[in-house]
Amino acid sequence: MMKKLLHAKFGWVIILLLLVAVNYAFSLFRFRADLTSEKRFTVSQATRNMLEKLDDRVDITLMMGGDMPAGFKKLAGGATDLLNEFKEISSNNISFRIEKPGENMDDSAKAALVDSLRMLGINATNVKAQTKEGDAQEEQLVYPGAVIKYKDRTMGIDFLQGQNFQDGLNSLNNAEALLEYKLASGIDKITQDSVPLIGYLSGNGEPVDYRVYDLIERTLRPNYAFRIIPVDSVTVIPPVFQALLIVKPVTKFSDAQKLKIDQYIMHGGKVVWMLDNLYASLDSLQRSEGRFVAFDMGLNLDDLLFRYGVRINQDLVQDLQCDKIPSVIGSMGDKPQIQLLPWPYFPLLRNTSGHPITKNLDYVASQFPQSIDTVKADGVKKTVLLSSSTESRILNAPAIVEWASVRNEEDLKKFTRANIPVVMLLEGRFQSLYANRLTKAMADSFAAAGLPFKAENEKGTMVVAADGDLLLNGINQTDGPIPMGMNAYTRQQYANREFILNTLEYLVGNMGILETRGKDYTLRLLDKTKYEASKSSWQLLNIVVPVVLVMLFIALYQYLRKRKYAR
């Protein structure tokens, strides 16, 4: 058959047309097998459902073109492969291109572009790369992120946001593991016509000043609808608020205020508690003579939280894995010598549960946190989100705060506690604290507001953090409010902002897309011991075996040729 085609008048044309037809047919049916144990190349069903429902074009610009170090090239390659997959799933409603920011631009245009990217949340990463000429290194700005456009909306995604820049290859690996979540979450948010409404409770000394500027203006408003709720000015907290933030209150809660919060939860509201049970601050230490006693805040919330399944203890958590502050280490003449030293009262919290909220997340900075215990609450599941390291300890009340809390080797040996819980997730069927304590006047006021009293909810979720400072930002004279989680002295940025964004996404967002944060990308590195032991064998195999195979092929060819013509 093939011989007839080859000798036919238009045989080659027919074969060419057949090849084109077969190639086109196979292009219509794409098959891909993910053989990795962690399924790194498999797009989740939640992401597929979101992409398939797109009703208009989404344009994505990947800001990772041009020459980059190997780790960033790998990240760019992973993003490109994923966007190709997105494009196919969305029936070409996803389009993307790759650009190198600032290429072929003059200095003024390049500066304007950099400012625009910074406003969109995409920050440059300064990396060092080998030059082509020799061993010297040159600095290079890389923008590991993407700009998403949908209709008249624009948003930026920073692939390295929430990663520890000191962690090198592991940070890039974590960033690659989070690519699907960040891109899918961005597409999901920008295509939504309505966004959840988040409430911020005030009335008990909660900060409404520059200390929450980063939380409100840079974190909540760009992603959600936002309102401040004066608790004493409303009869009930309306369930139109999908989530409620209670951040660092400093005055006692009355029963009327607690009842409003309780019934908001019973009617399906989600709450993020950021509480200090003990009063302790760096300002107080600076005003005192190097030490003071942390005292009870008296918030009157213990019974409410106990009913929901947790207790914030009267103690302070210290950790050797901690942030740094300026400390006086001596003096030269009449001038003190100041150095940045780790301070155990400012632990760097980490994830131990593998929960999607905190999976692949950098450290979260805390200040004077307390520990959390769980108590019996039927139908409530408790998950530790953030905890201390394996070298921590607890100072029980009355807890003394002092500059030099660790003086010698003996003090270091006391840091024997591990994974002390500081932030807890509660999920399940919560029981009202006021189920058998409600007066008729209270019941009538709720009924008049159109929100009848409920003794329990059907399914609730809340996050309780034993540190009111987790979401606050610092302030300095040069920059004004700095980002939350940033050390004002070292300029080290921790993942506090990503933590609250992930928390709110879990409470009110697309749960399926958030679960893609749970992906693991295993770094399959060579075993150096085995590599050194078998180095010569593999070199021999790669050099000799190809030559031997070629010689065998030539010998076999010559043998068959002689045999053929010998006849």
N, C-alpha and C positions, 0 to 999 in steps of 0.2 A: 504493500500500500504506500509506504513512504517513498520507495524507489519510483513508483509511478508518478507520485506527486513531484518528485525532484526532476523527473525527465519531462513532465508536462510543460506545455507552452507557458502557462502562468503559474507554475508550481510554487515558485518562491513567493509570489504575491499571496497565494492562498495560505501558505504556511505563516506568513507575516500577519495576515488578517486573523488567523486562528489564535496566534499568540496574543494579539491585542485583545481579542474577545475573551480568552481565558483570563488574562491579567485584569480586565475590567470586571469580570464576574467575581474573581477573588477579592477585588477591592471593595465589593459590596458587602462581603462577609468577613468581619475582622475577628480573629481568634487570638486570645492572649491567655497564657497560663502563668499564674503567679506561683512559683515554686519555693519562695522564701518562707521560712517558718513563721515569721511575724506578719506575713501578708502585706508587705510594705507597698506593693504595686496595685493593691486592690482598693478601689474607691468604695466607700461605705454606701449602704443602701439609702441612708438619710441624705447624703450628698447627691446621689443619683436622682432621688425624688425631687429635690430642690432644683437641680439643673434641668430636669425634664419639664418642669412647670414654668420655666422662664418664658415670658410673653413678649420680650423685646431684646434687642442686642445689648450685650455687655462687652465693653472694650477694655482690655487690660494691657498696660504697658509694663513690661518687666525691665527694671532698671539695672540689669546685670549684663550688659554687653561689653565687648572688648576683652583685653587681656586682664586676667585676675590670678591670684594664687590658686593652687590646686583645690584647696578646700572650698573656696567660693565658686570655682568652676563646677564642682560637684553639686553644690547647692543650686546653682543656676540650671544645671542639667536636670536635676530633679524637678525643679519648678517648670521647666519647659515640657518635660514628659507629662507631668500632671495636667498642665494646661491643654496639651494635645488631647488627653483623655477627656477633660472637661468639654472641649470643643465638640468631640464626637458625641458624647452623651447628650449634650444640649441641642443637637441637630443644628450646629453652626450658629447658635445664638451667643456663643462665647467666641470672641476673636481676640487675638493677642499679637503683640510684636515686642521685639527686644531692642532696647536702646542703651547706649552708653551716655549717661548724663553729662552734658556740657561739651560733647564732641562737636567740633567745627563751629563753636560759639566764641565770640569775643568775651573779654573779662567781665564786662557789665552784664551781658546776657547770662553768662554762666553764674554770676553772683545772684541774679534774680531767680534763676532756676533753683539754685541751692536753697534760697530762702523759701521758695514755694514748696519744695519737697519737705523742708523742716516744718512748715506750717501744717503739712499733711501728715506729719508724724514719721517721716522717713529720714533717719539720721545717717550721716556718713560715718563709715568705719575706716579708721586710718590703719592700713596694713603695710607691712614691709615685704618686698618681693625682690628676688634676685634680678639683677640687670642682665641683659643679654651679653654684655661685653666681658663680664668676669664674675668675681665673687662678691663684688660690692652690692649693697642693698639700697633700694630707693623706696621712699614712702609713696603710697598710692591711696587715693580715696575711693572706697567702694560703697555703693548704695544698695545694700541687700534688701530690696523691697519691690513693691509694685503699686501702680496707680490704677484704680478701678473707676470707670466712668459708665453711668447708666442714665440715659435721658439727660437731665440738667444737673445731675448729682455727681460729685467726685469725692473719693476717699482714698487714703493711702494706707498701705500695709507694710510694716517693718518686720521682716522675717526674724531679726535678731532681738526684737523687743522681748524682754523677760528672760534673756539668757545672760549668763555670766561671761563677760568678755575675757576674763582671766583664764577661762577653762579651755581655750583653744579648740582643738579638733572636736572635743566632746560637745561644745556649744553648737558648732556647725552641724553636728550629727543630730542633736536635739532639734535644731531649727528645721532640718530636713524632715524629721519625724512629724513636725507640726505644720508642714506646708499645706496639707489638705485642710486642716482645721482653719488656718488663717485665711486661705483663699476662699474656701466655701463659706465661712462665717462672714467675710467681707461682702461676698456676692449676695448672701442672704439678707444682710442688713441694708445694703444699698438699694435693693429691689423691693423692700417693704414699703407700702404706702402709709402704714401707721406703725408707731413704735410704742413699747410698754411705757407706762407712767410710773416713775419712781418718786416716792415721798421721802422727805428728810425731816424727821421729828425735831421740833424745838420747843422750849418751855422749861427745860431743866438744866440750863447752862450749857447746852450743846453749842459748840463753836459755830458761829455764822460770820466769821471774819476771814482774814487772809490765810488763816491756818487750814481752811478747807477750800481755798481757791483752786488748787489743782484737782481736787476731788469733784467739785461742782462744775467748773468752767472747762476743764480740759479732759475730764473723764466721763462725767454723766451727761452733760448737755450735748456733746457731739454724738452720743449713741442712744439717748433715751429722752423722753419727755420728762420734765423735772419740776417739782413743786416743793416748797417748804410748808410743813404742816404745823402751825402753832397748836399744841395739844390742848391748851386750855380754851381755845377759841372755837372748837368744834364739838358738837354733841357726840358724834361718832367719827371714827376714821373710815371714810367710805371705801368699799372694796374696789372702786375704780382704780385705786393705786395697786398695781400688781406686786410691788415690793416696798418695804419701809426700812430706811436706815436710821438706827439709833446710835449716834456716834459721840462717845465721851461725855455723857451727862455728868454733872458735878453736884446737883442738888437732889434732895429726897423726892421720890415719886409718891404721890398721894394714891389712895385707893381708887379714886375716880379716874386718874390718869392710867393706872394699871388696868382698870376694867376696860377702858377704850382700846388699849393695846391687845388685851386678852381677847376681846370680841372681834377685833380685826383679824386675829389669827384664827379664831373659830369659824369665821366666814370665808376662810381660804386665803387670807393674806400671808405673804412671805416676809420674814423679818431678818435683818442682819444686825445683830447686837455687837457693838464695839464698846466694851465696858472696862473701867478700872474699878476694882473693889477696894484697892488701897491708893491713897494719895501719895505719889512720889514723882518728882520732876527734877530735871537738871537745874532749872532756875532756883529751886529751893536749896539745892546743894551749893550752888554758887553764892547764894546769899548767906548761908550758914557758915560755920567754921569748919567745913570739910566733912560734916556728918549730920544726919537728922534721922528721926524715926518716922517711917511711913505709917500713916494712920488710916483708919477705916473711913471710906467715903460716905457711908450711911445712905446708900441709894434706895434701900428698901425694895430691892428686886429679888432677893434671895428666894422668897417663897414662890414667886412666879416662875423663876427658872427651875427651881426644884420640882415644881409640878410638871414641867416640860421634859425633865430628865437630866439636868446638869446642875453642877454647883461650882461657882467660882470661889476659890479658896482665899483665905486671908494669908497670903504669902507672896514672896517675890521669887521669880525664877532667875537664876544666874547660869551662865553658860560660857565655857572657854572658847566656843565658836561664836564670836561676837564682833560688833562694829567698833570703830575707833573714835576716840574723842581727844581733844588737846589736854595734856596732863603736865603738871609741873614736875620735872625730874631733878631739879637742883637750881642753883643760882650761880651767876658769874658776876661778882661784885654785888651791886644792888639790883641787878636785873635777873628775873627768873628765867630759867631755861625750860622751854615748852616743847613737848614732843607728842606726836599722835600715837596713842597706845590703845590696845584692845581693852574694852571695859565690859566686864561680865554682866552688868545690869542691862546691856543692850544686845540681847541674843539675836543671832541670825537664824530664823526659823526655817524648817525644811519640811518636805512632804515625806511621810512614811507609809501612807496607805495605798498609793498608786491610784487615787481617785482622779477622775478627769479634771476636776477644778485645779489641782495642783501638780498633775503629772507633767514631767519635763519642764518644771518651773524653777527659776533661779531662787536664791534665798530671799526671804521676806524679812525686812528689818523691823525690829520691835524695840520698845522702850519700857522698861520696868513691867514686863508681863507677869501675870499670875498663872497659877496652874488651874486646870479644870478637872473635876471628877464627874463621872457619870453616876446617876442614881436610878433606882428602879422606876420605870414608867412603861406600863404595858402598852405594846403596840408601837413603840418608838425605837427606831434604829439609830444608833450613834456611830459616827465615823470620824476618826481623828484626821483633820486636814493638815494642820501644821503643828510641829512639836520641836522640842529642843534637840540637841545632838546627844551623843553618847557620853559627853563629858560635861554634865550639868549638875546643879544642886538646887535645893529649895531652902529659902530663908523664911521660917515661920514668923508670924506676927508675935510680938512687936519686932518688925524687921528694921534693922539699922542700915541706912544707906550712907556709904562713905567712899571717898575717892579711892583709897587704897584698901579695897576689900580683900585682895589677894597679896599677901606680904612675903610669903616664903614657900618652900617646897611642901611643907605640911599642909598649908592651905590648899595647894593644888591637888593634894591627895583626897580632899573632901568632895571633889567633883565626880561623884560615883554614880549619879542617877543618869538614866538614859531615856530619851524619847518622852519627855514630860509633855503631856498635851496642853496646848495653848489655844488652839482654834478647833471647834467641834461642829460637825454637821449633824443635825437632827432631822429625821424623816419619819413620818407615820401619823398616827391618830392621836392628836393632843387633847388632853382633858382640861377643861376650864378650871382655873383656881376658884372661881366664884360660883361653881355649880350649886353649892348648898349655902351660899352666903349672900345671895342677892336680895336686896330689899325691894319692896314693891315700887318705891319711887324710882329706883334705878331701872327696874324692868319697864316701867311705864315710859321713861325717857327714851329708852332704846326703841321701844315699839313706836313711839311718836316720830322717831327719826327714820322709820321704815326699815329698821334693822333689828328684828326680834332676837332676844337672847338665845344663845346656843350653848349647850353644856359640853360639846365636843365637836371637832371638825372631822371631815371625811378623810382628807389626806393633806397633811401640811408639811412644810419644809422651812427650816430656819438655820442660820449659822450664828454661833456664839463664839466670840473672841474675847479672851481675858486680857485685852490690851486696847485701851481707847485711842492710842496714838498710831495704830497701824495705817489709818487713812489720812492722817494729818501731814501737811508739808511744812518744811522749814521756811524761814524768811531771813534774807540778808539785805544789807543796805545797797549792794551792787545790783543784784538780780531781782529783788523783791521776792515774791513767792517762788520757791524752787519746787521741782517735781516731788511728789510724795515718794518716800523710799530712797531719796538721795541724801547722802551724807554731805552736809554743808562744808566740811573740812577736806575730805578726800575726794569729793565729787563722784564717789562711787554710787552707781544707780542700781537699786535692788528692785525686786519684782512686785512691789506693793500694788502698783496700778494694775498690773496684769492679774493679780490675785482677785481684786474686787471686780474687775471686768468679767473674769471667768466665773466668779461667784454669782453675779447677776445673770450671766448667760445661763447658768445652771438653774437658777430660780425662775426666770421669766422668758428665756430664749428657747432656741431649737435644741432640745436635749440630744437628739440624734447626732447633730453636727458636733456638739461639744464632746461627745464620746470618742470622736476621732482623735482627740488629744491623747488618748490612751495608747496610741501606737508606739511600738518600740522599734528603733532601727539599731540592729546589732552591728557593731564595728568588728568585722571579721579580719583581724590583723594577723600577720604571720607570727608563729611562735618562734621567738628569737633563738631559743635554745636548740630547737629542732633545725632551724634554718642554718645555724652555724655548724651543727653536726653533719648535716647532709648537703652542705653547700657544694662541695667538689663533685658529688654524685650527680646533682642536678645540672651543674655546668657541663659535665661530661655528656649527660643525656641529651642536652639541648644542642651541643656542638657535633657530637659523633653520630648520633642516631639519624639526623636528616641526611648526612653524607652517605651513610650506609644504605639508607632507603633508596637514594638516588642511584647508587652503584648497583643495587639489586635490580632496580627497574631497568637500567641500561642492559645488564646481563641477560635478564629475562627477555627483553625486546630483541637482543641480538640472537638469542637461542631460537625464539619463535620465527625470526626472519630467516635464519639459516635452514631451519626445518622446512619452512614453506618452499623456499627456492631450491632445496636439495632434491625435491621430487621432480 
